[in-house]
Amino acid sequence: MAELRRELERYLRHVAIERGRSTHTVAAYRRDLTAFLATAERAGVTGPAGLTSELVQEHARSLRSGERPQAASSVARALSSIRGFTRFLLEEGVLESDPAAEVAAPKLPSRLPKALTIEQVQALLDATEGDEPARLRDRALLELLYATGARVSEAVALNVDDLLGEDGTVDVVRLFGKGGKQRIVPVGSYARAALDAYLVRGRPLLSARGRATPALFLGVRGARLSRQNAWLIIRAAGERAHLGVELSPHSMRHSFATHLLQGGADVRVVQELLGHASVATTQIYTRVTADALRDVYVTAHPRARAGSA
């Protein structure tokens, strides 16, 4: 078992350093794989050679039907972590075959992204109005999220120098996505105005409360705004706006993509703006817009409803 634990640590270093995974992702891998090794230890496995497809299947069953049964999505994530680990051991010559390759993950229900309407986005943005430094920051943050489709984690990781343009005008923003992949996204006029107001009248006052930092979005103590606090800002704005819908940290990102496609944007352009590695990931938003069009058609067309003459 000591050998397996050494291989686990080697794999985690690999995904952190060579594949550039975030500390959050590496921590999730560690949790999943530590649980898997615990199952292996209970089964009497002492080294990598004892990792079999039957063991992987037994671990998946224990997750689904143990003392604290896990959701299908959690089981699927755990199996994904195990596949990454066993594939690494195969590529490194530690294993002769991949024991997890043929183990099927549980089927997950299709979840369509929940986008806000344009009117709901406007109400959410209006709920951040104010001249206080924190309100100027909140407006700039939400405008930027909607204007660029950035993930919340990407937005809070921004530095002031990532706002690019000429003559002091913010034209584009440089975002760093998963694996540190960089992309350049245009910034619209409303987001530009909100950023200018924050940079001139809000950020200097917040910055004076802490140590100097290049971070764009600052908390009340002058340090970089955390992802958790950014989510609290979104949720608080939603409560003030009385939207009547459940928000998620990705609500603005989903709305950005959906509204672009509804406006006629090419799916591959949206793919680039979102930083998706595959266009298949982006195409889920085309399903959302198709469903919306179908609803309008059924409601509005005189011969679309059952019983029409």
N, C-alpha and C positions, 0 to 999 in steps of 0.2 A: 504493500500500500504506500510505503514511503516513495517508491519509484513513481507511482501514479501522481502523487502530490507534487513531486518535482516536475513532472511533465506538465501538470496543470499550471504551475508557476511560470514555466517556460512559455506555455501558450499564452498566458495573460500578458507577459512581457511582449510577446510577438504582436498581439492585437493592439496593444497600447502604443508601441514604438513604431513598428514597421507598417501597421495598417492605420495608425492615427486615430483609433477609437477614443472617444471621450472617457473621462474618469467615471461618469455615470454609467456608460455602456459596459465598461470593464467591470465595474462593481456588480452589475446585473449578471454578467457572465460568471463571475466568481460565485454568486449565490446559487445560480442554477447548477453549476458544475460541482460545487461542494456537496449539494444535495445528492447529485448523481453518484459521486464517489462514496457517499455514506451508504447508498443502496448497494454499491459494489462491495463495500466492506462487510455489510451484513450477509452478503451472499458468499463470503469467503474468498473474494478476488484479491490477489496480492500484487498483480502487475498488469501492464497493458494487454498482455496476451489473454487475460481473462475477460476482456470486454467483448461481449457477444451481442448479437441482435436480440436474443432472448432476454438478456439483462436490460437492454435499452427498453424493450417492450414492457418488462416487469416494472421498471421505474416509471414509465408513463402510466401504467395501470395504478400504481401506488399514488400517483399524483391525483388521478381522477377519482379514486375511491378510498382514499386513506381516511384518517381521523378528521382531517380538514380538507375535504375535496376541493380541488382547484378548478377554475373555469377552463373551458376549452382553449381560450386565448392564452392562458398562462401555461397550459400543457404544451401548446404549439410553440410558445417562446422557449420553453425549457428544452424541447427537442431540437429547436434551431441552434441553441447554445451547444448541445451535445454534438450535433452534426459538425459544427465548426471545429470543435475539439478533436473529434475522431478523424476528420479530414486532415487536420494538421498533423496528427500522429501518422497517418498514412503517407502524407507527402514527405515527412521527415524520416520515413523508413522504419518507424517504431512498430507500426502495424502492417500486416500483409494485405488486409482487406478492411473495408470500412463497415463496422458493425451497425452503424446508424443509417446507412444509405437507403436501406429498404424498409425502414420503419415509417409507416404513414402517420402524419400528424392528424389530429382530429379536425373534421371539417368545421369551418367557422362561418357563422352567418354573415351575409354580405352587408357591410355597413357603408352606407353612402355618407359622404361628408355633409354636415349640416351648415349650410350657408345662410347668412342673414340676407334680408332684402336690402335694396339700396336705401329705402326709407329707414330701416332699422339701423343700418350703419350710420346714417346721418344723425339719428337720435342718440346713438352711442357716442359719436364724436361731440355732439352738442352738450352731452353730459360732462364733458371735460373743460367747458368754458371757464375762464377765470384768469386773473392777472398774477395770482400768487405763483412763486417759482415752481411749486409742485404741480399746479394745474397746467402751467405752460409746458412742463415736462410731459405730463400725461397726454396732453393734446398732441404734442410732437410724436410721442411714442405710438399712439393709436393711428395717427395719420400715416406714419411711416409703415406700420404693419399693413395697413390697407392699401397703401400706394405701391408697396413692393412685394407683398406676399411673403415677407420674411418670417421665419420661425421666431418665436419669442426668444429662444436661446441665441439666435443669430443677432437679433436686435440689441439685446443687452450686452453682447460681446463687442459691439461696435465701438470704435474710437472716433474721436472728432476727425482725425485724418482720413477716415474711411468715407467721409462726405466729399465727393469730388466735383469740380467744376471750375469755371474761369471767372475771374473778377469777383471772387467771393460769393458767387452764386452756386448753390447746390444743384447740380444737374443729374448726377447719378450717385448711387451708393455702392460701396464694395462690401459684399457679404461673403462670409466664410461658412460654408455648409458642412455636411457630414464628411468626415475624413479630411477636413481642412480645405475642401475644394472651393475655389474662389469663383464668384460670378459678379457681374456688373449689372445693376438694375436701374432703370430710369426712375427719377423722382418727379411726381406731378406737382402742379403749381400749389395745390392746397397743402400738401405735405411740406413743400419748400417753404411756404409762408410760416407754417407752424414751427418748423425747425429753426428758421431765422429768428422768430420771436423768442424761442427757448434759448438759443445760443446767445442772444443779446441781453435778454431781460431775466432769464431764469437760471441758466447753468452757472453764470458767475457767482450768484448768491449761494447756490448749493455747493459749489466748489470751495467757497471761502470757509465752509464748515468742516472741511477735512483736509487731508494731504493732497498734494497735486497728483492728478491722475489724468491719463489721456482718454478715459472712458467718456463716451458721449452721454449716456443717460446715468444720472447720479441719484442716489438716495438722499434722504433728509440729512444724513451725517456727512455727505460729501464723497462717499465711496461709490464704486460702481453699483448700479442697481442690479439686484439679483433676479434670477428667473422667477423665483417664487413671488417676490414683491411685484414684478411686472404683471404676473397673473392676477394678483390681488387688485392691482390698478384696473385691469380689464373688468374683473368681476364687480368691483365697486361702481364703475361707470355703468355697467349693465343694470345694476340695482337702481341707480339714480334715473336711468332712462326708462325704467318700467317696461322692458321689452317683452316680457312674458314668455321668453324662450330661454333654454339652458345654453349658456355660453361654455366654450372650451378655450384653452390657450391657443388653439388653432382656428378659432372662429373667423378672425380677420383674414387669415391665409386662405381658408376655404372660400370666403366671400370674394376675395381678390380673384381667385382662379375662376370661380363660377361666373362672376360678372364680366370678366374678360371674354370668356367663351360665349356668353349670351350676347356680347357686343360684336361678335364675329371674329375674334382673334383665332389664329391658327393654333391647333393643339400643340404643335412642336415649339412654337414661340412661347406658349405658356409653360411648356416643359422646361425650357431654358431659364425662364424667369423664376420658376419655383426651385430650380436646382435638382430636378428629378433625374436619376441616372437612366431611367427607362421611360419611354413615352407611355408604356402600358400603365404606369402609376398615375400619370396625368389623365389618362382616358376615363378614369372613374368619374371625373367631373363632367365629361360629355354625357354620361348616363344621367347625372343630376339635371343638366339642362334639357335633355330629351324628355325626362319625366315632367319637367315644368311645362314644356311645350305641349305635351300630351294632355296635361290637366287643363291648360287654357283651351285647347282644341275641343275637348269633350264638353267643357262648360259653354263655349261660345258658338260652336258650329251647330246649325239647326238640325243636321242629320247625323250627328255623332252620338246622340243619346238614344238609348233603347226606347222604343215606342214612338219614335218620330214618324210623322206621316210622310 
